Amino acid sequence: MADVKKVATRQSYGEALVELGAEHDDFVVLDADLAAATQTGKFKAAYPDRFFDAGIAESNMVGIAAGIATTGRVAFASTFAMFAAGRAFEQVRNSIGYPHLNVKIGATHAGISVGEDGATHQCNEDIALMRTIPGMTVIVPCDDVEAKAAVRAAYEMEGPVYMRFGRLAVPVVNDADSFEFEIGKGILMREGADVTIVACGLMVQASLEAAEALAAKGISAEVIDMHTIKPLDEDIILESAKKTGRVLTVEEHSVIGGLGDAVCAVLAEKNPVPVKKLGVNDVFGESGPAVDLLHKYGLDAEGVERAVEELLA
C-alpha cells in the first residue's frame, strides 16, 4: 500500500470539524491545550468564537462541555485518548453519560501507534472503559474517509459519543464518492469462506493486506470493518460466522474489554464458533517508532496473517 494516500485520522477529525462548522453554528469545540496535536486548531483558526481551550485540565473540560450541552448546543471535547477516557473517566461517566448529554468526545493519539510517547500515552484501555458507560456510542474509524463520516454522524445523532482517532498516517481504503456510513452497522470489506476477520481502526488496513497474502496461500478470508464497537452490529458478525465457522478479532487495543470481547459475547450467546483475539496482550506498550512497535506487538499484516493460520490450525 506504499502508493496509497495516507492520512492520520486525527487530521481527518480536525478537517471534519471545519467542514461541519461551515454548515452548522450550533456546536462548539473544546480542547485541553493540545489543539495542534488533536488538529482542532484548524477549527480554532476558522471559528475562534466557537472554540474554547480549557488548558491542561481535561476533567474540567468535560464538565464545561456538559454544561454547554445543557443549553441545547452540541459540544465536541477533544484531547488524547489517555486523558479523555483515563484521566476524565469519572466526569465523562457522571457529567456526560449519566444525564445522557449531547457531547462528542474526540479522543486522539490512541493505541500503540502513538509510538515514541511511550506507555503512559499509549492508551490501550479506552474502548473497554467507554463501552461500560450506559448509552455511550463508541466509534473507531479506520481511515480518513470513515473518520470524517463518523464525525458528521456523531454530530447528527442525539447523545454521547466517543470517537477514537490515531496519530499515525494510515492508508485510505474507502472511496469518498461511494462510501456510506451508518453508526452501528459494520461494513463487509472483502468476502471470504474460510475465516472471518473482524477489525477496527488501522487494523482494517492490516487485515485487508493480510487477506491478500492469505489468498495466495489458498485461504479465503472475509474482512469486516467494525467501526462501531457500541452499539455492535451483531447481524453481520453472526451471518459471517455461520458461513466461515471461525472468527479472528483484530484491534489496536487490549484484548481485555475491547472489540474482541464484544464479538465473543455475541458469538458465545448466539452462535458459538472458535474465536481468536489479536490485540495488546495484557501488557503496557513502550517507546519506539510506531510501525516498529505495531510489528513487535503483532499488530500489522504479518501478525494478522500469522494469527489466521494459527486459528485455522
PALO-192890 format. One record per residue (C-alpha): residue number from 0; residue in one letter; chain; z, x, y. Coordinates in nm, 3 decimals. Example, Ala and Ser with C-alpha at 12.3 -4.5 7.8 and 13.67 -1.06 7.14 Angstrom:
2
     n   res   chain        pz        px        py
     0     A       A     0.780     1.230    -0.450
     1     S       A     0.714     1.367    -0.106
//
This chain:
313
     n   res   chain        pz        px        py
     0     M       A     0.000     0.000     0.000
     1     A       A    -0.038     0.303     0.226
     2     D       A    -0.326     0.143     0.418
     3     V       A    -0.146    -0.188     0.470
     4     K       A     0.009    -0.269     0.808
     5     K       A     0.384    -0.206     0.808
     6     V       A     0.636    -0.378     1.035
     7     A       A     1.016    -0.385     1.030
     8     T       A     1.141    -0.744     1.011
     9     R       A     1.394    -0.670     1.288
    10     Q       A     1.091    -0.616     1.513
    11     S       A     0.949    -0.947     1.394
    12     Y       A     1.278    -1.113     1.490
    13     G       A     1.261    -0.987     1.848
    14     E       A     0.896    -1.084     1.887
    15     A       A     0.953    -1.429     1.739
    16     L       A     1.231    -1.498     1.989
    17     V       A     0.997    -1.414     2.277
    18     E       A     0.727    -1.641     2.136
    19     L       A     0.977    -1.925     2.096
    20     G       A     1.110    -1.863     2.445
    21     A       A     0.771    -1.941     2.592
    22     E       A     0.770    -2.278     2.416
    23     H       A     1.133    -2.388     2.446
    24     D       A     1.400    -2.341     2.710
    25     D       A     1.691    -2.497     2.518
    26     F       A     1.810    -2.184     2.340
    27     V       A     1.983    -1.861     2.433
    28     V       A     2.008    -1.521     2.267
    29     L       A     2.327    -1.320     2.237
    30     D       A     2.371    -0.960     2.128
    31     A       A     2.661    -0.719     2.083
    32     D       A     2.547    -0.404     2.261
    33     L       A     2.263    -0.343     2.013
    34     A       A     1.967    -0.508     2.186
    35     A       A     1.740    -0.208     2.135
    36     A       A     1.816    -0.185     1.764
    37     T       A     1.807    -0.558     1.691
    38     Q       A     1.496    -0.590     1.910
    39     T       A     1.649    -0.873     2.114
    40     G       A     1.588    -0.651     2.416
    41     K       A     1.237    -0.796     2.414
    42     F       A     1.380    -1.141     2.483
    43     K       A     1.612    -0.999     2.748
    44     A       A     1.315    -0.850     2.931
    45     A       A     1.120    -1.176     2.918
    46     Y       A     1.404    -1.423     2.980
    47     P       A     1.702    -1.239     3.133
    48     D       A     1.873    -1.563     3.239
    49     R       A     1.895    -1.675     2.875
    50     F       A     2.025    -1.350     2.732
    51     F       A     2.392    -1.255     2.703
    52     D       A     2.532    -0.919     2.594
    53     A       A     2.884    -0.962     2.458
    54     G       A     2.941    -0.588     2.429
    55     I       A     3.093    -0.426     2.122
    56     A       A     3.281    -0.747     2.037
    57     E       A     3.095    -0.922     1.758
    58     S       A     3.368    -1.174     1.677
    59     N       A     3.385    -1.276     2.041
    60     M       A     3.004    -1.307     2.049
    61     V       A     3.019    -1.553     1.760
    62     G       A     3.280    -1.756     1.945
    63     I       A     3.065    -1.761     2.258
    64     A       A     2.762    -1.869     2.054
    65     A       A     2.967    -2.151     1.901
    66     G       A     3.079    -2.266     2.243
    67     I       A     2.724    -2.269     2.375
    68     A       A     2.610    -2.468     2.071
    69     T       A     2.862    -2.743     2.153
    70     T       A     2.672    -2.804     2.478
    71     G       A     2.356    -2.900     2.290
    72     R       A     2.177    -2.568     2.315
    73     V       A     2.070    -2.352     2.022
    74     A       A     2.232    -2.008     2.012
    75     F       A     2.087    -1.702     1.838
    76     A       A     2.366    -1.448     1.776
    77     S       A     2.236    -1.102     1.693
    78     T       A     2.386    -0.782     1.556
    79     F       A     2.386    -0.562     1.244
    80     A       A     2.448    -0.741     0.914
    81     M       A     2.764    -0.538     0.858
    82     F       A     2.911    -0.674     1.180
    83     A       A     2.772    -1.028     1.164
    84     A       A     2.875    -1.101     0.806
    85     G       A     3.158    -0.849     0.772
    86     R       A     3.348    -0.799     1.094
    87     A       A     3.293    -1.153     1.224
    88     F       A     3.322    -1.342     0.895
    89     E       A     3.629    -1.542     0.999
    90     Q       A     3.466    -1.653     1.323
    91     V       A     3.138    -1.738     1.150
    92     R       A     3.327    -1.942     0.892
    93     N       A     3.569    -2.123     1.123
    94     S       A     3.383    -2.143     1.455
    95     I       A     3.027    -2.200     1.327
    96     G       A     3.042    -2.311     0.964
    97     Y       A     3.339    -2.547     0.974
    98     P       A     3.208    -2.757     1.268
    99     H       A     2.851    -2.708     1.138
   100     L       A     2.720    -2.589     1.473
   101     N       A     2.362    -2.511     1.562
   102     V       A     2.398    -2.132     1.569
   103     K       A     2.140    -1.900     1.416
   104     I       A     2.261    -1.555     1.315
   105     G       A     2.004    -1.277     1.334
   106     A       A     2.151    -1.002     1.114
   107     T       A     1.951    -0.680     1.122
   108     H       A     1.989    -0.341     0.953
   109     A       A     2.092    -0.486     0.617
   110     G       A     2.096    -0.308     0.281
   111     I       A     2.040     0.044     0.153
   112     S       A     1.726     0.082     0.367
   113     V       A     1.944     0.134     0.675
   114     G       A     1.918     0.492     0.550
   115     E       A     2.088     0.769     0.743
   116     D       A     2.352     0.539     0.892
   117     G       A     2.524     0.554     0.554
   118     A       A     2.760     0.339     0.352
   119     T       A     2.960     0.198     0.643
   120     H       A     2.647     0.034     0.788
   121     Q       A     2.454    -0.045     0.469
   122     C       A     2.575    -0.399     0.419
   123     N       A     2.507    -0.500     0.058
   124     E       A     2.757    -0.785     0.056
   125     D       A     2.636    -1.015     0.333
   126     I       A     2.433    -1.260     0.123
   127     A       A     2.733    -1.312    -0.103
   128     L       A     2.962    -1.372     0.194
   129     M       A     2.730    -1.613     0.374
   130     R       A     2.650    -1.811     0.056
   131     T       A     3.015    -1.908     0.029
   132     I       A     3.027    -2.084     0.367
   133     P       A     2.964    -2.459     0.319
   134     G       A     2.645    -2.575     0.487
   135     M       A     2.520    -2.226     0.573
   136     T       A     2.148    -2.168     0.518
   137     V       A     2.067    -1.811     0.409
   138     I       A     1.716    -1.668     0.459
   139     V       A     1.589    -1.320     0.362
   140     P       A     1.223    -1.284     0.472
   141     C       A     1.001    -1.024     0.310
   142     D       A     0.761    -0.926     0.589
   143     D       A     0.652    -0.971     0.948
   144     V       A     0.470    -1.299     0.891
   145     E       A     0.751    -1.456     0.694
   146     A       A     1.021    -1.331     0.930
   147     K       A     0.856    -1.489     1.234
   148     A       A     0.808    -1.814     1.043
   149     A       A     1.174    -1.805     0.939
   150     V       A     1.295    -1.770     1.298
   151     R       A     1.087    -2.068     1.402
   152     A       A     1.206    -2.277     1.106
   153     A       A     1.567    -2.184     1.179
   154     Y       A     1.528    -2.300     1.538
   155     E       A     1.376    -2.628     1.428
   156     M       A     1.644    -2.720     1.174
   157     E       A     1.989    -2.850     1.262
   158     G       A     2.289    -2.644     1.154
   159     P       A     2.395    -2.283     1.098
   160     V       A     2.150    -2.027     0.961
   161     Y       A     2.198    -1.667     0.852
   162     M       A     1.877    -1.460     0.869
   163     R       A     1.871    -1.112     0.716
   164     F       A     1.634    -0.855     0.866
   165     G       A     1.565    -0.491     0.784
   166     R       A     1.539    -0.163     0.972
   167     L       A     1.263    -0.010     0.758
   168     A       A     0.898    -0.090     0.831
   169     V       A     0.756    -0.273     0.527
   170     P       A     0.404    -0.377     0.422
   171     V       A     0.279    -0.713     0.547
   172     V       A     0.179    -0.905     0.234
   173     N       A     0.128    -1.251     0.381
   174     D       A    -0.173    -1.380     0.576
   175     A       A    -0.059    -1.520     0.909
   176     D       A    -0.353    -1.763     0.925
   177     S       A    -0.282    -1.934     0.592
   178     F       A     0.091    -1.876     0.546
   179     E       A     0.315    -2.181     0.505
   180     F       A     0.693    -2.152     0.525
   181     E       A     0.949    -2.412     0.427
   182     I       A     1.323    -2.350     0.412
   183     G       A     1.444    -2.390     0.055
   184     K       A     1.102    -2.355    -0.107
   185     G       A     1.015    -2.034    -0.291
   186     I       A     0.661    -1.900    -0.292
   187     L       A     0.461    -1.809    -0.603
   188     M       A     0.305    -1.477    -0.507
   189     R       A     0.148    -1.390    -0.842
   190     E       A     0.109    -1.585    -1.165
   191     G       A     0.215    -1.436    -1.497
   192     A       A     0.306    -1.527    -1.852
   193     D       A     0.542    -1.263    -1.994
   194     V       A     0.823    -1.234    -1.740
   195     T       A     0.934    -1.387    -1.409
   196     I       A     1.035    -1.162    -1.121
   197     V       A     1.236    -1.342    -0.852
   198     A       A     1.268    -1.125    -0.542
   199     C       A     1.366    -1.143    -0.178
   200     G       A     1.328    -0.922     0.128
   201     L       A     1.149    -0.591     0.093
   202     M       A     1.182    -0.617    -0.286
   203     V       A     0.900    -0.872    -0.286
   204     Q       A     0.653    -0.597    -0.197
   205     A       A     0.803    -0.365    -0.459
   206     S       A     0.778    -0.642    -0.718
   207     L       A     0.412    -0.708    -0.642
   208     E       A     0.335    -0.339    -0.671
   209     A       A     0.526    -0.322    -0.999
   210     A       A     0.338    -0.625    -1.131
   211     E       A     0.011    -0.440    -1.073
   212     A       A     0.135    -0.139    -1.268
   213     L       A     0.267    -0.362    -1.548
   214     A       A    -0.067    -0.542    -1.574
   215     A       A    -0.230    -0.207    -1.654
   216     K       A     0.009    -0.187    -1.949
   217     G       A    -0.077    -0.536    -2.070
   218     I       A     0.237    -0.703    -1.927
   219     S       A     0.179    -1.019    -1.724
   220     A       A     0.449    -1.058    -1.457
   221     E       A     0.494    -1.365    -1.241
   222     V       A     0.634    -1.287    -0.894
   223     I       A     0.827    -1.537    -0.684
   224     D       A     0.926    -1.475    -0.323
   225     M       A     1.265    -1.643    -0.293
   226     H       A     1.301    -1.614     0.083
   227     T       A     1.572    -1.879     0.098
   228     I       A     1.878    -1.789    -0.105
   229     K       A     2.060    -2.104     0.004
   230     P       A     1.951    -2.376    -0.049
   231     L       A     1.786    -2.226    -0.357
   232     D       A     1.456    -2.358    -0.490
   233     E       A     1.570    -2.449    -0.840
   234     D       A     1.243    -2.617    -0.936
   235     I       A     1.024    -2.308    -0.902
   236     I       A     1.277    -2.098    -1.095
   237     L       A     1.307    -2.344    -1.383
   238     E       A     0.933    -2.403    -1.406
   239     S       A     0.858    -2.031    -1.421
   240     A       A     1.143    -1.951    -1.661
   241     K       A     1.024    -2.218    -1.904
   242     K       A     0.680    -2.057    -1.900
   243     T       A     0.776    -1.690    -1.933
   244     G       A     1.112    -1.708    -2.111
   245     R       A     1.259    -1.407    -1.926
   246     V       A     1.371    -1.352    -1.566
   247     L       A     1.433    -1.041    -1.357
   248     T       A     1.600    -1.087    -1.018
   249     V       A     1.542    -0.816    -0.758
   250     E       A     1.734    -0.772    -0.433
   251     E       A     1.839    -0.503    -0.186
   252     H       A     2.195    -0.629    -0.215
   253     S       A     2.488    -0.608    -0.451
   254     V       A     2.426    -0.762    -0.795
   255     I       A     2.754    -0.945    -0.729
   256     G       A     2.717    -1.273    -0.543
   257     G       A     2.359    -1.246    -0.420
   258     L       A     2.019    -1.373    -0.530
   259     G       A     2.076    -1.270    -0.893
   260     D       A     2.396    -1.468    -0.928
   261     A       A     2.240    -1.771    -0.758
   262     V       A     1.948    -1.766    -1.003
   263     C       A     2.176    -1.706    -1.302
   264     A       A     2.389    -2.008    -1.211
   265     V       A     2.084    -2.234    -1.215
   266     L       A     1.946    -2.097    -1.542
   267     A       A     2.282    -2.095    -1.720
   268     E       A     2.326    -2.465    -1.647
   269     K       A     1.972    -2.597    -1.685
   270     N       A     1.756    -2.356    -1.888
   271     P       A     1.932    -2.052    -2.041
   272     V       A     1.697    -1.754    -2.082
   273     P       A     1.753    -1.376    -2.085
   274     V       A     1.812    -1.252    -1.729
   275     K       A     1.843    -0.902    -1.584
   276     K       A     1.970    -0.843    -1.232
   277     L       A     1.832    -0.547    -1.036
   278     G       A     2.024    -0.455    -0.721
   279     V       A     2.308    -0.237    -0.600
   280     N       A     2.541    -0.197    -0.897
   281     D       A     2.891    -0.231    -0.751
   282     V       A     2.872     0.096    -0.560
   283     F       A     2.859     0.198    -0.197
   284     G       A     2.544     0.349    -0.051
   285     E       A     2.511     0.692     0.104
   286     S       A     2.334     0.861     0.392
   287     G       A     1.972     0.965     0.350
   288     P       A     1.609     0.872     0.418
   289     A       A     1.556     0.503     0.341
   290     V       A     1.266     0.549     0.098
   291     D       A     1.455     0.818    -0.096
   292     L       A     1.765     0.601    -0.119
   293     L       A     1.570     0.299    -0.241
   294     H       A     1.421     0.516    -0.513
   295     K       A     1.758     0.661    -0.612
   296     Y       A     1.909     0.315    -0.648
   297     G       A     1.609     0.185    -0.842
   298     L       A     1.503    -0.046    -0.561
   299     D       A     1.132     0.037    -0.550
   300     A       A     0.821    -0.048    -0.752
   301     E       A     0.905     0.213    -1.012
   302     G       A     1.254     0.070    -1.052
   303     V       A     1.124    -0.285    -1.088
   304     E       A     0.867    -0.176    -1.344
   305     R       A     1.134     0.004    -1.546
   306     A       A     1.369    -0.298    -1.529
   307     V       A     1.096    -0.531    -1.659
   308     E       A     1.026    -0.301    -1.951
   309     E       A     1.397    -0.284    -2.034
   310     L       A     1.421    -0.663    -2.021
   311     L       A     1.120    -0.710    -2.247
   312     A       A     1.256    -0.452    -2.490
//
